[in-house]
Amino acid sequence: MAAVVTAGDPAPTLKLPGSDGDISIPSQNGRGQVVFFYPKDNTPGCTTEAKAFSEHQEAFEKAGYDIVGISRDSLASHEKFIEKQGLTVPLASDEDGSACEAFGVWVEKSMYGRKFMGIERSTFLIGADGTIIETWRKVRVKGHVEAVLSLL
């Protein structure tokens, strides 16, 4: 069973291959991080969410936060996703599922009565000190990025 990470907990320490090189969580550059987990590249909800984070990237950076998106897709898939959708946020590949397990987002899901394991769309706001400031689980994409930004 995956751990459940909540506000006040230290963020799991991870290093993942990313579209812009290796990505450390928590950030090693003295800045905060917004880490969003999404199910799959190039699907409607995931595309909308990744584009929204890209559109607001400058505002997050001004507030002292870097953004990283994580899914279990390969780096090759991420590169195609970034190019096709014009994304500016870096994406990390969690092919082995270790990051999903560490953050507790690999969960049983149900669609049309069929149960399966998958990523629960979730976002984690991590302070510069590596502490989880806020978590959003079972994210609904519409208005989510603005809600995260409003907390900063």
C-alpha positions as CSV (number, residue, x, y, z in Angstrom):
1,M,0.0,0.0,0.0
2,A,1.3,3.4,-0.9
3,A,2.1,6.1,1.7
4,V,-0.3,9.0,2.0
5,V,1.6,12.3,2.0
6,T,-0.2,15.2,3.7
7,A,0.5,18.8,4.6
8,G,3.2,19.2,7.2
9,D,5.0,16.0,6.0
10,P,8.5,16.1,4.5
11,A,8.3,15.6,0.8
12,P,9.6,12.2,-0.4
13,T,13.2,12.6,-1.7
14,L,13.3,11.5,-5.3
15,K,15.4,11.9,-8.5
16,L,13.5,11.3,-11.8
17,P,14.5,11.6,-15.4
18,G,12.9,14.7,-16.9
19,S,12.3,16.4,-20.1
20,D,14.9,19.0,-19.1
21,G,17.3,16.6,-17.4
22,D,17.1,14.9,-14.0
23,I,14.6,16.4,-11.6
24,S,15.0,16.4,-7.9
25,I,12.1,16.4,-5.5
26,P,12.2,18.4,-3.3
27,S,14.0,21.0,-5.3
28,Q,17.7,21.4,-4.6
29,N,17.8,25.0,-5.8
30,G,16.3,26.7,-2.7
31,R,12.9,27.3,-4.4
32,G,9.5,25.7,-3.8
33,Q,7.9,23.2,-6.1
34,V,4.5,22.5,-7.5
35,V,4.4,18.8,-8.3
36,F,1.4,17.6,-10.3
37,F,0.7,13.9,-11.0
38,Y,-1.5,13.2,-14.0
39,P,-2.6,9.9,-15.6
40,K,-1.5,10.0,-19.2
41,D,0.2,12.2,-21.9
42,N,-2.1,13.5,-24.7
43,T,-5.4,12.8,-23.0
44,P,-8.0,15.6,-22.8
45,G,-7.9,16.3,-19.0
46,C,-4.1,15.9,-18.8
47,T,-3.6,18.1,-21.8
48,T,-5.8,20.8,-20.3
49,E,-4.0,20.7,-16.9
50,A,-0.5,20.7,-18.4
51,K,-1.4,23.6,-20.7
52,A,-2.9,25.6,-17.7
53,F,0.3,25.1,-15.7
54,S,2.4,26.2,-18.7
55,E,0.3,29.3,-19.2
56,H,0.8,30.3,-15.5
57,Q,4.4,29.2,-15.2
58,E,5.7,32.7,-15.1
59,A,3.4,33.7,-12.2
60,F,4.6,30.6,-10.2
61,E,8.2,31.4,-10.9
62,K,7.8,35.0,-9.7
63,A,6.3,33.5,-6.5
64,G,9.4,31.3,-6.0
65,Y,8.0,28.0,-7.2
66,D,9.1,25.7,-10.0
67,I,6.5,23.3,-11.6
68,V,7.0,19.7,-12.6
69,G,4.4,17.3,-14.0
70,I,4.8,13.5,-13.4
71,S,3.2,10.5,-15.0
72,R,4.3,7.0,-15.7
73,D,4.8,7.7,-19.4
74,S,8.3,7.4,-21.0
75,L,10.5,10.4,-21.7
76,A,9.9,9.8,-25.4
77,S,6.2,10.1,-24.8
78,H,6.7,13.3,-22.7
79,E,8.8,14.8,-25.5
80,K,6.1,14.2,-28.0
81,F,3.5,15.6,-25.6
82,I,5.5,18.8,-25.0
83,E,6.1,19.3,-28.7
84,K,2.5,18.6,-29.8
85,Q,0.9,20.7,-27.1
86,G,3.5,23.5,-26.8
87,L,4.1,22.9,-23.1
88,T,6.7,24.9,-21.2
89,V,6.7,23.0,-17.9
90,P,9.2,20.1,-17.4
91,L,7.7,16.6,-17.2
92,A,9.3,13.8,-15.3
93,S,9.0,10.1,-16.1
94,D,8.0,7.7,-13.3
95,E,8.0,4.5,-15.4
96,D,8.7,2.2,-12.4
97,G,6.0,4.0,-10.3
98,S,8.3,4.8,-7.4
99,A,7.3,8.5,-7.2
100,C,3.6,7.5,-7.5
101,E,4.0,5.1,-4.6
102,A,6.0,7.6,-2.5
103,F,3.3,10.2,-2.8
104,G,0.4,7.8,-2.5
105,V,-1.2,8.6,-5.8
106,W,-1.1,5.0,-7.3
107,V,-4.6,3.9,-6.4
108,E,-7.4,1.6,-7.4
109,K,-9.7,3.4,-9.8
110,S,-13.0,2.4,-11.4
111,M,-14.4,3.1,-14.8
112,Y,-17.6,1.6,-16.3
113,G,-17.6,-0.9,-13.4
114,R,-14.0,-2.1,-14.2
115,K,-11.4,-1.7,-11.5
116,F,-7.8,-1.0,-12.3
117,M,-4.7,0.7,-10.8
118,G,-3.8,4.2,-12.0
119,I,-2.6,7.6,-11.0
120,E,-5.0,9.7,-9.0
121,R,-4.7,13.3,-10.4
122,S,-3.0,15.1,-7.5
123,T,-1.0,18.2,-6.9
124,F,1.5,18.9,-4.1
125,L,2.8,22.3,-3.0
126,I,6.3,21.8,-1.6
127,G,8.1,24.6,0.3
128,A,11.7,25.5,-0.3
129,D,12.5,23.7,3.0
130,G,11.1,20.4,1.5
131,T,7.9,20.4,3.6
132,I,4.5,19.7,2.0
133,I,2.5,22.9,2.3
134,E,-0.7,21.7,0.7
135,T,-2.1,18.7,-1.2
136,W,-5.0,18.4,-3.7
137,R,-6.3,14.9,-4.4
138,K,-8.8,13.8,-7.0
139,V,-8.2,17.1,-8.8
140,R,-10.8,18.5,-11.1
141,V,-8.9,20.3,-13.8
142,K,-11.1,23.3,-14.4
143,G,-9.9,26.2,-12.2
144,H,-7.3,24.0,-10.4
145,V,-4.2,25.8,-11.5
146,E,-5.7,29.2,-10.4
147,A,-6.6,27.7,-7.0
148,V,-3.0,26.5,-6.5
149,L,-1.7,29.9,-7.6
150,S,-4.1,31.7,-5.2
151,L,-2.4,30.0,-2.3
152,L,0.9,31.6,-3.1
